[in-house]
Amino acid sequence: MKRVLNREEASKLIEEKKKQGKQVVFTNGCFDILHVGHMTYLEEAKEFGDYLFVGVNSDESVKRLKGPTRPINSEDDRAELLAGLKAVDYTVIFTEDTPVELIGELKPSIHVKGGDYKKEDLPETKVVESYGGRVEIVSLVEGKSTSNVVKKIQNKE
């Protein structure tokens, strides 16, 4: 079963699932070096619905957001690794810096972000609520971040 989809495939599949009365959850991120914080976050996101779709920032998008030395892992590798996690049903790579455009195309039932965000500050909230979806914020796993892992490696701790 193909679990890394392009935008068109993801859009059609989400539409099908919603017609079947299923709750489709979407979240997104760079997910450069997977760690337990990511896993916990994705498991919590999945609890909001029947299917979890994860938007993965493209390599170029990660470079713009995180700097010229990132990503560590390629977009294809990151999307495949995420798709292999139990909580994740499908992944889709997007090139923009925010998932606003992708969410507008996919129209998931629920958009989930981590506890380091506030619903009212998210650029996605307006588009999600415009078609009747909702935004949920899940708890943050303190001290777990790819940036911290990269720093640890660079310091050879």
N, C-alpha and C positions, 0 to 999 in steps of 0.2 A: 504494500500500500504506500502510495506516495504521500509524504507528510510535509515536504517543503514545497510550497505552492507559489505560483506567480500571483500577481494582484488579481488578474481576471479569474483564475481558478478559485482563489480564496473568496472573491466576491460572489461567484455563482454558488459555491458550497455553503457559504453563510446564509444566502437567500433561501436555499433548499432547507437547511436545518431550521431556520426560523419559520418557514411554512409548515414544517412538521411539529411546530409548537415547542421547539427546543430553545433553551436559553444559551446564547452564544456570548462568551466572554472574550475580551481582547485586552491584551497588555502589550507593552513594548519596551525596548531598551537596547543597549549595546551588547550586554552579556559577553564581554570580551574574554574574561577568564572566569569560567563557572566556579561558584563557591556555594557553601551551604546557605548563605543569605539569599541567593537567587532561587535555590530549590525551595526554601521555605516560602518565599514570596509567591512563586508560581503555584505551589500547592494551595496556598490561601486563595489565590485568584481563581483557581479551578473550582473551589467550593461554591462560587457564586452561580455556577451554571452547569450545562451539560457538556459543552465543548470549549476548550481553551485554544485560541489562536494567539500566537505571539509575533508581533512585528519586530523585526531585527534590523537595526540601523546598518546600512551599507558601509563598506570600508571607507568610502569618501566622506560619508556623513560622520562617522566616528572620528576621522582625522580633524574635521572642522570642529567637532564638539570637545574632543579630548586632547588634541595636539598632534604634531607630526610623527610622534613615535608610536602612535596607536592607530589601528588596533594591533594587538599581539597576534590574534587568530583571525583568519580570513572570514568574510561574511558567509561563505558557503559552509565552512567548518562550524561556525557559531550556530547557523540555522540547523544544520544536521544534528549537532550535539543537543540542542534544545529539543528538537523533534524526538530525540531518543529518550527524553525524560518522561516518566510515568504521567505526570500532571499535564503535559503538553500534547495536544492533539495535532496541531498544524503550526507551521511557521511560514512567514512571508517577509521577504527582504524589502525595505523601502529606502529610497535615496535622500529624502528630505531630512531636515534636522529635527522636525517634530512630526508626530504621526497624524496631524490634523487632516491632511489631504487623504491619507490612506483610510482613516476612520470614516471620512465622508463617503468614500467609495464602498467600504465594507459594511458599514452600518451595524456594528455588533449591538447586541442587547445591552451589554454592560461593559464599560471600560474601567479597568483597574489600574491604580498606580500605588506606589509604595508610600509609607508614612512620612517620607521626607518631602512630600508634596502636599499642598492644600488644594482642595477641589476648586475653590474660587480663583486660584492663581493659574490653573492649567489652561493653556490655549485650546485644549481638546474639549473642555467642558461645554462650551457654546455649541459646537457642532454635534456632540453626542446628544445633548438635550434638545436640539433642533428637530431631530427625527423621533423623539420619544424614548431615547435610551437613557441610561443613568450611569453616573460615575461613582465608583467606590474606592475608598482609600484603605489599604491594609497596613498592618503594623510593620515597622521597620526593624530589621535585625541589626542591632547596634554593633558597630565595629567591623562589620563585614562589607567589604567593597573591593572591587577589582583594583581601584587606585591604591588601596592599602597593600594588596598582594604585590602589585608592581613595585611599590616602594620597598617592600621587604626583600624582594628579589634583587633590586638594584643595590641595596645596602648589604646584601649577602648575609642577612641575619639568620 
